[in-house]
Structures are given as structure tokens and as C-alpha cells.
Amino acid sequence: MTPAKVMIILTSIAAAFFLIPKCAQANDLGQVTNGSSEDCLYLNVFTPNVTGKYPVIVSIHGGSFVARGADDFHYKGAVRNFVSNGVVVVTIQYRLGPFGFFTTFTPDFPANLGLFDQILALKWVKQEILAFGGDPNQPDDVTDGACYTDKLPCKPLHRGDTEVRCGTLVAKSTQMGTHPVYKSGNVSGFGPNSLKKALLNRHYGYLSDAQLDRMVDILIANYKTSELDDNDHLAWFKQVMHIISAERYTNHGRLEAQWLKAGGSRTYLSIFTYEKRICGMHSAIPGYDPLFQPRRTTLMSATSGLRLPNGKKAASDGKVTARDRAVADNFARVYSQFVKNGTTGWSESGNDYQWMHFNDSLDQMGKNWRAHDNYVFTEALPIVIGANPPIKLAEGIVSALKLNGEL
């Protein structure tokens, strides 16, 4: 592995601040995105004081292993919401797409280099953050891509010597926002066959036609709230997005909470339920603008200016309300408190999986967090489709894994 590169840039309040380009990634046309580069493995440190010993937040950006970068966590938001509350913020980048995850299962192209970049960054924080005013024994990670922090504690190179956690805060929004229809606003292609197509795109092609049809029937029966007309394209789009969001995100959140609680972690649960108004991705579909999965990071890194989708500052347009500021302040307070002492200000999840409605007031608790998703995907469906898909590897890959001692 290439030795880590460390670039220290000292800036004053008056100095211009800049970020290294995002790691190389493609746009919707398959072209290299402007502002991305292979020379991208850097991290940024924002600290209250280099002579202190403050708790540390490490931000790992989301993007499904193929997109985005450290600038997701705006530096002004890091200063406003965390540095001002006595927390050091570290934002990192890691190789994406084929640069980070293509593999031949041989030493020539080893697997998961992007994850190893994350591990190397966390080790750097553990070893060096004291020089930047951070406490090496009190780091925590905040991510908009939940699978990253789910998987890192399981890797042998990460366990024991890198991460210290005193509790776990699991926050989920209500909807995935990656489908191109959200940008185009055209739902005319959605109807009764759309869920089956979506499931085939989600790796369920190994099922027989009978199993796949039965899966569709179970999902529709469990998630529909009213009878669906074949020509009600918007209703079918909403239904498919709700189900795929449960399959892709929220169902795994419940399993994650179970795993963390079984391991003895103090676990705090929430769902981001604040109305969408002034920042983050907006839908082009008339009358349908759901809360998307990345919303919490958008507000957690929000500055006092807060921006509208068209790039204008909402504050200067008079469109930031006291409630908007309260939500951003709640993110700052809760996450700062969590990284300092492992609590959030509301009760641990308990046996009934209590959870907080994350909004401007933080005064309403719910129960049985994601219980319905958990039932559908861990109890109802495995009876029909099995617990896990079969894995068939080519003989050459099996030989390479055995040679590396991984099988």
C-alpha cells in the first residue's frame, strides 16, 4: 500500500480556504466529473485549538462507493456546528468506483482498496490527531453512507487499535433519492410491473419467476395503503420507492440496531421527520417531495446561511425560519453531545426500540423502530426466497481466494 500523504495547510480567517478535488468519479454520461481526480487521498482537520484535547468526529462521505467527496461536509458547517462546540472535525476521502473496488482477487488488484483508504485515515487520526488538539481515545465517525461504518468494525485491520466508541447513534431518513425520475419528474413509466423490474435491478435475478412473483405479492400486500389503479403512475412510483427504500436502507437499520444492542452498545435511534424546505435534494415530481436519505448530513453540515436548491442563500432571501435553525442547532447539539459522552438527550432504545422524531423540537418518541420493515424482510420473505442469495464464484476466483488464505 502506498504510504499516506499528509498535506498541512494553515489558514487564517481571512485566508481563502480550498478543498482537494473529489476522488475520480463519473457523471451520468460516464464521463469523468469535473473537479474530481485520482490525486485525492487527503483529509481535512478543523479544530477549536491545536493545544487542546477535544473529542473527534470523523466524517466518511456517502455515495454508494462511486460518488461524492469530503466537501459534502461543508467546512463552515463543521465550524459552526461542531468546532464551536468543542469538537474536532476530520473529513476524509477514499478511492471510488473501479479505483477503489475493482478486484481480480489477486495481489495485482486486491479487493476493497476504498475501505482500506478509510481504515488508513482512521489510523492516522488515532496516531496524529493529538497534534491538532484532538483526543485520540475519543474518536467517532459520522457517515451519510451507513454501510461504511457498519462494515469497518468487522475488518481485522480496524478492530481494536483504531476506533473507540462509547455508544451508537443510528439515524435514518424516510426515502432513497437516487432514482432519475426524481430529477425528470416523469413517472409515466411506472405501473404494476415496475416493482418486479426494480427487484431484478436489486440483484434478485437468481429467483425463479414463481418466487419473484410471490415476493412481489408479499411486498405489495404489506406496504400498500390503498388499492392501486394500473394507470396511477405516481401511486406506483411512490409504492416502488417506499418498498425499495425499505429493502435497501431501513430494513438494514433495524438489523444494525439489533446487532449493536446485542454487542452491549448504548444505542439511540431516530428518524428524520422534519419537513423539507430549504436545503438538500428536491423532487421535480409535482406534489411529491419526500424526505431523502442524505438529509441529515445536509443539515448537520449546514451553515448559518443555509442554501436553497438553486444556490441562493436562504437567509438573505428571508426564507430561513426559526424552526429551520432549530433543526440545524439540534443536529449540532445532539452529535456534539454524543461524541463527548455517548448520550443524546433522549432514552436508549430499550427492548421496545424507542426512537426520536428528529425535527425542530425533539420532544416526541416513537416505539418499535422499523419493526414492520424488519418483519417483512427477515420473517415473511425468507420463507419464500431464502435468507441469502446463492454465491457462485468462477474457479479462477476460488483458487485466488484460497491462495490468499481467504477461503
C-alpha positions, -999 to 999 in steps of 0.1 A, spaced: 0 0 0 13 34 -9 24 54 22 0 80 34 4 116 21 -1 144 46 -6 180 35 -9 206 62 -24 239 51 -25 266 77 -52 292 70 -64 323 88 -99 336 90 -92 359 62 -74 334 40 -91 316 12 -100 280 20 -100 253 -6 -105 215 -7 -86 189 -27 -107 176 -56 -130 147 -50 -118 112 -59 -122 103 -95 -158 96 -104 -181 96 -134 -212 117 -142 -245 103 -156 -229 101 -191 -200 80 -179 -175 109 -182 -150 119 -155 -167 145 -133 -151 180 -134 -134 187 -101 -125 150 -94 -91 135 -96 -71 104 -88 -49 126 -66 -75 128 -39 -64 108 -8 -62 137 17 -81 146 48 -91 179 64 -89 188 101 -110 216 117 -101 222 154 -110 246 181 -74 248 193 -43 227 185 -32 228 221 -65 212 235 -76 176 238 -111 176 222 -133 147 212 -132 140 174 -158 134 147 -145 117 115 -169 123 86 -170 95 60 -190 107 30 -216 86 13 -223 80 -24 -227 42 -28 -189 38 -33 -190 56 -66 -196 93 -60 -193 124 -38 -164 137 -16 -153 154 16 -170 186 6 -203 170 15 -195 182 50 -192 220 44 -163 234 64 -184 264 75 -210 240 89 -182 220 106 -170 252 123 -205 265 132 -220 232 145 -191 213 160 -158 232 163 -176 260 181 -190 233 205 -155 220 213 -153 191 188 -125 184 163 -139 175 128 -120 154 103 -133 149 68 -117 122 46 -118 109 11 -113 74 -4 -110 58 -38 -143 52 -56 -157 30 -83 -131 9 -101 -102 27 -85 -114 17 -50 -133 -16 -56 -124 -33 -88 -106 -66 -80 -92 -97 -96 -88 -113 -61 -51 -113 -66 -23 -91 -52 -22 -72 -86 -57 -58 -79 -66 -65 -43 -102 -60 -31 -117 -31 -13 -89 -5 -16 -115 22 -9 -122 6 25 -85 4 32 -82 41 25 -109 47 52 -90 25 76 -57 42 69 -74 76 76 -88 64 109 -54 51 119 -39 84 110 -65 101 132 -56 77 161 -19 84 157 -17 120 148 -49 139 160 -33 149 193 -11 173 174 -42 190 161 -59 193 195 -79 160 193 -82 132 218 -70 100 201 -91 80 226 -123 97 218 -130 95 181 -163 87 165 -174 85 129 -204 102 112 -214 90 78 -241 96 52 -233 61 38 -244 37 66 -228 6 52 -193 21 56 -194 24 94 -214 -8 96 -187 -28 79 -155 -12 91 -156 -25 127 -158 -60 112 -125 -58 94 -95 -73 112 -72 -43 104 -97 -20 120 -107 -38 152 -91 -30 185 -65 -3 176 -84 23 157 -119 30 168 -131 38 203 -169 42 207 -190 47 238 -224 44 222 -241 43 189 -265 68 173 -285 54 144 -303 80 123 -324 72 93 -345 93 69 -375 81 51 -367 77 14 -339 69 -10 -334 97 -36 -312 82 -63 -339 74 -89 -336 96 -121 -374 102 -120 -368 125 -91 -349 147 -114 -370 143 -145 -404 144 -128 -417 119 -154 -435 89 -137 -453 77 -168 -432 45 -170 -444 32 -136 -472 6 -132 -480 -29 -120 -448 -44 -134 -424 -18 -120 -417 -34 -87 -407 -67 -103 -383 -47 -126 -369 -28 -96 -363 -61 -77 -344 -75 -107 -322 -44 -107 -316 -50 -70 -299 -84 -75 -329 -107 -72 -324 -123 -107 -314 -156 -91 -350 -162 -80 -374 -183 -102 -403 -165 -118 -426 -181 -93 -405 -169 -63 -402 -134 -77 -439 -131 -84 -446 -143 -48 -421 -118 -35 -439 -90 -53 -473 -102 -39 -459 -102 -3 -444 -68 -7 -475 -52 -22 -497 -68 5 -475 -55 33 -469 -19 20 -499 -8 0 -521 17 19 -549 16 -7 -559 -2 -39 -536 9 -68 -551 17 -102 -530 3 -130 -528 38 -146 -520 57 -115 -483 61 -123 -475 84 -94 -490 60 -69 -470 31 -83 -438 52 -83 -444 60 -46 -451 24 -38 -420 11 -55 -397 38 -39 -412 30 -5 -405 -7 -9 -371 -4 -24 -361 21 3 -372 -4 30 -352 -32 12 -321 -11 7 -320 11 38 -344 9 66 -347 -29 70 -309 -30 75 -311 -2 100 -332 -24 123 -308 -53 119 -279 -29 127 -297 -18 158 -302 -54 169 -265 -62 163 -253 -31 182 -276 -38 212 -266 -74 213 -229 -63 215 -236 -41 245 -236 -7 228 -258 21 242 -280 26 212 -300 56 203 -325 56 174 -341 84 154 -359 91 122 -355 124 105 -391 137 102 -387 174 97 -404 188 66 -382 195 36 -379 232 29 -346 249 22 -317 226 16 -309 192 2 -322 174 -29 -357 183 -41 -380 163 -63 -392 175 -97 -424 154 -94 -454 177 -89 -469 172 -54 -443 147 -43 -412 158 -24 -402 132 2 -375 133 28 -344 118 12 -318 96 29 -289 122 28 -309 150 45 -294 146 80 -259 153 67 -271 183 47 -285 199 78 -257 186 101 -232 205 79 -255 235 74 -241 270 79 -260 299 94 -267 309 58 -284 277 47 -288 274 9 -318 269 -13 -317 243 -41 -310 270 -67 -278 280 -48 -291 312 -33 -287 318 3 -320 312 20 -311 336 49 -306 366 26 -339 358 9 -357 357 42 -367 321 39 -349 306 69 -373 303 98 -366 298 135 -377 262 130 -350 256 103 -323 270 126 -336 249 154 -332 217 134 -296 226 125 -289 235 161 -304 202 173 -280 183 150 -251 203 163 -261 198 199 -270 161 197 -240 150 177 -216 171 198 -230 157 230 -229 122 216 -193 123 206 -184 139 240 -202 115 264 -221 89 243 -256 102 251 -281 121 230 -306 137 254 -332 110 249 -336 75 262 -317 45 249 -337 23 225 -346 -4 251 -365 -36 244 -393 -17 226 -369 1 202 -378 36 212 -369 63 187 -369 101 185 -387 121 158 -357 142 147 -371 176 140 -370 211 155 -385 202 188 -370 167 197 -399 161 220 -418 131 205 -407 95 210 -420 65 190 -417 28 196 -409 -3 175 -384 14 153 -386 -1 117 -404 -31 131 -426 -36 100 -396 -35 76 -379 -60 99 -408 -83 98 -413 -82 60 -376 -87 51 -364 -110 79 -395 -131 85 -421 -130 57 -398 -130 27 -372 -156 37 -399 -183 38 -403 -178 1 -369 -167 -12 -345 -180 15 -323 -160 38 -294 -153 15 -288 -155 -23 -265 -183 -35 -230 -173 -42 -213 -188 -73 -177 -178 -79 -156 -187 -110 -130 -214 -104 -102 -189 -110 -115 -166 -83 -120 -195 -59 -83 -206 -65 -71 -170 -59 -90 -167 -27 -77 -200 -14 -41 -189 -24 -46 -158 -3 -60 -177 26 -94 -161 23 -113 -194 17 
